[in-house]
Structure formats: C-alpha cells, structure tokens
Amino acid sequence: EDQVTQSPEALRLQEGESSSLNCSYTVSGLRGLFWYRQDPGKGPEFLFTLYSAGEEKEKERLKATLTKKESFLHITAPKPEDSATYLCAVQAIKGGTSYGKLTFGQGTILTVHP
Amino acid sequence: DSGVTQTPKHLITATGQRVTLRCSPRSGDLSVYWYQQSLDQGLQFLIQYYNGEERAKGNILERFSAQQFPDLHSELNLSSLELGDSALYFCASSVGLAVWETQYFGPGTRLLVL
C-alpha cells in the first residue's frame, strides 16, 4: 500500500527564517509527487508536480525537490502569508494501469511569525 | 479560485439521514474525484469518474455512492449517516486521465452529523 509521511507535523518560523519540509514516500510505481497548500477550511491549492528523481521546481519563495525516496519543500525567507498546511501527495501506477488517486500525507502545519 | 464549485458549503444533519453533495468541475475537465478529509484520517480518496464512468475506487463505504452526469457535474450521495461521517468533502477535477495532470480542488462541503 502506498504510504506518505510528512515531517515535522508542525513548524514555527520567524519571518525570514528559511527551513525545509520533508515528505517521505513508499509507492510501487511513482508517477508523480504533488505539493499542495491548504488554508484552514479551504480546499488544497496546487503548488508543484515532480515526476523524476533530481527534478526541482520553484515558485516565489518555495522550491520543491525530489529523490527516489523523499521530497523536500524549501521555504526561503518566509513571510506570515506563507502560514498554511502543506500537503504532499503521490500518484502511482499499478498493474500497468494509471489511476488518478492521490495518496496524501498528514501535512505540515507551518506558522510564520512576523 | 480553482474553477471547481461545490454546493452546499455547509450541511448539518442527523444520524440516519441521507445527503447529496454536488460538484461542478472546471470548464473542459472530464475527470472528477471525491476526497474526504477528517482530523484523524487526513485527506482520503473516495472515487474517480471520467466522462460519466467510474474509473477508480478508494476506501469508499457501501453507504456512499457517486455519479457523474452528462453535463459532467458529479454528485456524492451519503446515506444512513453516522457521527463519524462528519468531515470535509472535497471534489477535484482534471482534464482527463493522464497521470501528469493536476487535480484542482474545490472549496469543499463541511458535513456535520449530529
């Protein structure tokens, strides 16, 4: 069974204090790893998709990287508006069939203090 | 705004009742996914429809059913409701079936079963 583990569960940063969130995964055939941001009571907002080890993507203060076992979401000089829950999800191929199912981790709650 | 709409935003009902949640995908998207988010289970995949046909099933209870109509909107029916069914229910959509496609999430329906 596909498994996604995110750490830490919660992270408190001062504005401008860079850090990284971790997403470890176990999946038989990875087809994509997705990062989403979720604000309280809202739907997940898409950030990045990574498909192969070594791939990196950037958007403003966020940079996502992928290895064969984990992904990191690096946050550079965060601002209070970056406070949210960050979700990692994997999509797998099984038995030669691609399924749209996303398997999510429990998320990392990021709080950035001014 | 992802372009995915869900109604109603909030729903309060009693145990044993039946409710219907509605989702309209982004314009042009043929795939619709349903997810349940609870505090203890996180985001869990329920079911996927593509152009009116069921494509993949997750841990969806037998008391739950879904369908996708010719105009591509989808409905999730929850019956014989139990207290444990209280959760956020999200709908997501993507263009088709390709694994590299991003799933865009709606704002969710918050269900409270009393």
Interface residues (C-beta under 8 A of the other chain):
Chain A: R31 G32 F34 Y36 G41 K42 G43 P44 E45 F46 T49 Y51 L87 A89 Q91 I93 S98 Y99 G100 K101 L102 T103 F104 G105 Q106 G107
Chain B: S2 V4 S31 Y33 Y35 G42 L43 Q44 F45 Q48 Y50 R55 A56 G58 L88 F90 S94 L97 A98 V99 W100 E101 T102 Q103 Y104 F105 G106 P107 G108 R110
